[in-house]
Amino acid sequence: MAHEVVNRIEELGPELAALAEENEALGKLSNKTVDLMRSAGVIRLLQPVEYGGFAAHPRDFAEAVMALAQRDGAAGWVAGVVGVHPWELAQMDPRVSQEIWGENPDTWVASPYMPNGVADPVEGGYTLSGRWPFSSGSDHCDWNFLGALAGNGKGKPAQPPAVLHVVVPRSDAPIQEDTWDVIGLSGTGSKDVVVDNAFIPAHRVVDQTEIQTGVAAARAGRTETLYKLPFTSMFPLGITSAVIGICEGALALHMSQQRDRVAVTGVQVKDDPYVLYAAGEAAAEIQASRVHLIDGISRLYEKVEAGGEVTVEDRSVVRRNQVRAAWRAVSALDEIFARSGGNAPRRSNPLQRYWRDAHVGLSHMIHVPGVAYHANSLATMGLDLAAPMVGLT
């Protein structure tokens, strides 16, 4: 049975879809869209129960993101990115969770994790400076997860490099307006944020390797299966779910538009076996992408639940399949878009927005296939992976 959040998104579907064009024009999610997302509870799916969350199975999170992205790719993308942050926050010092959710469990946290700043150690914490692009949903988030290199005490990265995840309040990371001018996923509002010599208490900082290896979860006393899953499987989950959901939405729209369309040849599309063949094949490919993605994270969950150890090969299989699922779905979308007729590219036709959103989503670094496929092949053959490759698998 579908999770109650998924059911709620389905109920709100028409309202969410009606707001997609406005979100694109605004270059961020509208307040109305955010209100609907909050009422559905999608960002709280991976949030701890004690802070008003559902601590749900990651499968439910993926399905909720897909359901949202079917209606509006930008809303689905923000849910996929912002929605995974409660999962990591649960593994940090409990003081951080209290600061963020103590008064309002619907408080959102943006990111990016790329280490574009330096966190220099000082008494009681760190000073942080840097500039980070791609902070999706930042207009509606009161905090930010930022990646940073550990400093050497003199404002320069320490050696060997160490990546930290730093939680910063919005007051210390102002949004840089007019930094998100793109051809797809415009409604995500993935703008730049800047931090200038802000003090960060030590309890708001965690070493990336401690998140990746499960050390942070153990230290925080997390015994739930959800919080023992690998970061490199959980972080891409929401993003890939959004891409697949966008393709599902595009397919549904394509089928509704083709039902009564007459081609320039005078033949009704319902009588054109070639267009119908392409539609059927695309539907199978997009559904396969959904199944592949959910199966991977579910298998990991079951293994952890049973007390098993997640191996490098296990992680590499999930990453390989996540990447392949995204590429398969977008390739299928290309096939049906090319057969949707001359009206498909019109800005008045939402199909072209789905197509643009899907391609921009596919360009995210987690969908670059090289390292994922390379690492999986090595792991499957029982060979060692280079350290940087392990960190991405």
N, C-alpha and C positions, 0 to 999 in steps of 0.2 A: 504494500500500500504506500502511496505517496505521502511524504512528510507534510504536516499541516502548513508549513511555509510554502511548499510547492503548490499546494491546493489554493492557498491565498493568492499567490502570484497569478495562477490560472484565472481566478475570479476577477482580479484587477487587470487582466490582460488587455481588454479594449481601451481602458483609460491610459495604461502605460504606452500602448502603441500610438494613441492619438497625440501623445506629447513628444514623440521622437523627433519630429521635424522642428519643433520649437527648441529642443535641446541642441540640435545641430546648429541652429541659427544663433543661439546664445553662446555657443562654444563652451558650455558646461551644462550640467543637469539643472533643470528648473527646480524651484522649491517644491512645486507640486509633485514632481517625480520623486524627489527625495522623501517627501512625506508619505507617499505610497510605499516606497521601499522600506521605510521605517515601520509602517503599519503592518507590513508583511513579515518583518523580522528577519529578512535575508542576511543582514550583516551580523546578526547574533547567532547564526547557526553553529559556528565553531567556538563560540564564546562560552566560558565556564558557567555552569549552572548557578554557582553562588553569586555571580554577577549578572544575573538575568538572562543568561544564554541558554542554548539548547544542548550544547556539547554533542551535536548530532554526528551521525556517521558521515564521513566525507562524501559518500555516494549521494546523500541527501543534499549536501552543499553543491555538488556538481550539477545535480538535476535542477536545483533552484536557480542557479546561474544560467543554465541553458534555457529554462522557462522564461526568464527575464530577458535574455538576449534575443529570443525569438520575437519579442515585441519591440525591443529597442536595443541595438547593439551597444550603444554607449552606456546605458543603464546596466546591462549585463556585464560589461567590462569592469565598471566601477565596483559592482558587487563581487566580481571574481578577484579583484585586487584588494580592495578594502576589507572584504569579507574574510581573507585569510589572516589578517593581522591579529585578530583576537586569539587565534590558535597559538601564535608565537608569544603574545603577551602573557598567556596563561603559564608559560614556562619561565617567565622572568620573576624577579623579586615581587612578592605580593603587594608591596607598596606602590608599584607602578599601576597595577590593576585598580587599586583603591583610588589612586589619584585620577585615573581616567573614568572609571565607571562607578565610583563610590556614590555620586549624586545622580548620575544619569546613565543607565545601562545602554542607551542608544547613542552614546558618544562614539564618533567615528575617528579612525586613525588612517592617514594616508601613508604613502611611502614615495621615494624609491630607495632601494637597497644598494645601488651602485656606490662604491666608496669614493665619492667625489669631494670629500672633505677630510680634514685631519682633526682627530680628537687628541689633544695634548693633555697628558696627565698633570693635574694640580692637586693640591690638598682637598680631599673630599670628593674628587671627581675629575672632570675634564673641562677644557675649554674647546669649543667646536667652531670651526669656520669652514665655509665652502658654498658651492652653488650646485643645486640638483635639478635637472630637468625631469619631465615625465612624472609629476606628482598627481596621479589620477584622482579625480574627485576631491581635490584639495579645497575647493571653495566650501565644501560642506563638512570638512574635517577639522577638529579642534587640536589634533596632535599629528605628528609625523614620525614615521620610522625612517631614519636616514642611515645609509651606509657610510662608514668613515674608516680611514686608515689610522691605526694607533700611532700617536706621535712619540717623538723622542725627547719631549720636554723643551724643545727649542722651536716648535712649530713645523718641524719636518717629519715625514714618515719614519718610523723606527724600522730597523732592519734586524732580522728578516720581516717582511711585511706581515701585518696581522689586521684582519678586517673586523670591525666592530659594528654592531647594530645599536643605534642611539635613538632614544625616544625623546622628542623635542616638542614642547607646546607651540601652538600656532604663533603666540606672541613673540617667540624667538626665531621663527622661520616664516617671515612674511612672503606672501605670494607675489610673484612678479607678473603683473598683468601683461597682456599682449605677447605672451611667449608660447601660445598654442594656436598656430595657424596651419592647419593640416587638411589633407584631402579625405580623410576618413577618421571615424571615431572622434569627430570634433566635439561631440557632446560630453566626452569624458572630462574635459577641462584639465588636461594633464599638463599643467603649467610648471614653470620653474619656481623653486623656493630658494631663498638665500639665508644663511646663518652667518652672523658676524661676531665672532668672539663671545659666544654665549656660554655660560657656565652650565654644565650638565652634571647633576649629582650621580655618584657612582652606581646607585641602584637602578638608574635608567639606562644602563649600558650593559650589553652582553656580547661576549666574543662569538663571532659567527660559527666557529668550529664547535662551540659548546651547544649551539642549537642544532647543528648538523649531526652531531654524534650522540645526542640525547643526554649529555651531561647536565644541561640546564634544566630539562624536565625532571630528572632525578633529584637534583638539588632543590627544586621547588616542591618536591613531594608529590608530583603528578603520577598517579597510578592508572589513570584512564588510558585505554588503548589509543584513543584519538591523539593524545599528546605524546605518544611514543613513536609516531610515524615519522619518516624521514622528511626533513625540510625540502630536499630536492625533489620529492614526490608531491608534497603538499603545495608548495608555492606555485608550481606550474598548473596545478589542477584547475584553479579558478580561471586562469587566463585561457587555457585550452578549452575549457567548458564554454566560455563566452564565444570563442570562435566557432565552435560546433553549433551552439545555439543560434548564432547569426545565420549560419548556413541552413539550419532547420527552418528559420523564419523566412528566408529567401525562397526555399523550396515550396513552402506552403503558399506564399504569395504568387510564385510562378504558376503553380497548378491552378490557383483560382483565376488567374488572368488568362490562362490558355484555354480554359473550359469553353469559352464562347468566341475565341479569337479566330478570325479568318485571315489567312496569309495573303500576301500580295498576288499569289497565283490563283486566288479564289477558293482554295481548298481550306475547309475548316481544320484547325489543328487537331481536333479530336479524331480526324480521319487520316492524319499524317503519321504513318508508322515510325518514321525516323525521329521525329520530335518526341513521340511517346516512348520510344526505346531509350532515348537519352534521359528522359525524365525518370523512367523506371530505374535505370542504372544509377543515376545520381541519388535517387532516394535510397537505394540499397547501400551505396557508399557512405552517405551521410549517417544512416542508421548504424552502419558498421563502425564508424568513427565514435559514435556515442557509446556503443557496447564495449569497444576496445578500451576506451578511456575509463569507464566505470569499472570494468572487470579488473583492470590493473590495480587501482587503488583499493578495490574490495579484497583482492587476493592478499595484498600487503596487510590490510586490516585484520583479515582472518589469521594470517600467520602470526602477527604480533599478539592477537587475542589468545592464541593457543600457546603462547610462551616461546615461540620460535624466534630465531635470530634473523634479521633482515640482512642479507649479504649484499656485497657490491653487485653481484650478478642480478639479484632481485631488483635492486634499484635501477640498474642499467636497462633491464627489460621494461620497467615502467616508463622510464624516460624515453626510450626508443619508441614505445607505443603511443605516448603522449604526442610526440613530434609527428609521428606518422598519421595519427588520427587527425591532427589539424591540417596537414597537407592534403590528406585524402578528401576531407570535407570541402576545403576551398577549391580543389581541383574539380570536384563534382559541381560546385556552384558555378565555376567557369563554363562548364559544359551546358548547363541550362540557361545561363545568362546569354550565351552566344546564340541560343535558339528562342529567345524571348521576344524577338521582333524589334522593329525600329523604334518603338515607343519605350523600350526598356531604359535607354540612357537619359530620357527626359528627367529633369530635376523634379518634375511633378510626380514621377513614378518612384515610390519608395524602394523599388527593387534595386535601383542603382545605388542607393545609400547602403543597403545590405552588402552589395558587391564591394563597394569601397571600404566599408567597415571591416569586412572579412579579410581583405588584403592587407590593410594596415595592421590588424590583429596578428596576421600570420608573420609580419615582419618583426615581431618582438623577438628578442634574443633567445628566449627559451625554445623557439621553434626553428632555430638554425640547426639543420640536421647533422652537420659534420661531426661534432664531438659526441653527440648522443649515439649515433650509429657506430662510430669508431670505438667508443668505450664499450658498447654492448658486444661487439665482435670480439674484442680482447677478453672481456670477462667471460664470455661463453666458451672461449678456448682455454680458460684457466690461466690466462697470462696477466701479469701485473699491469696496473694502470699508473701512468705518471701522476704525481700528487695533484697538479692543477686539474687533471681530468677527473680524479676521484671527487674533488670538491664540487664538480658540476654534475655528478651522477647520483 
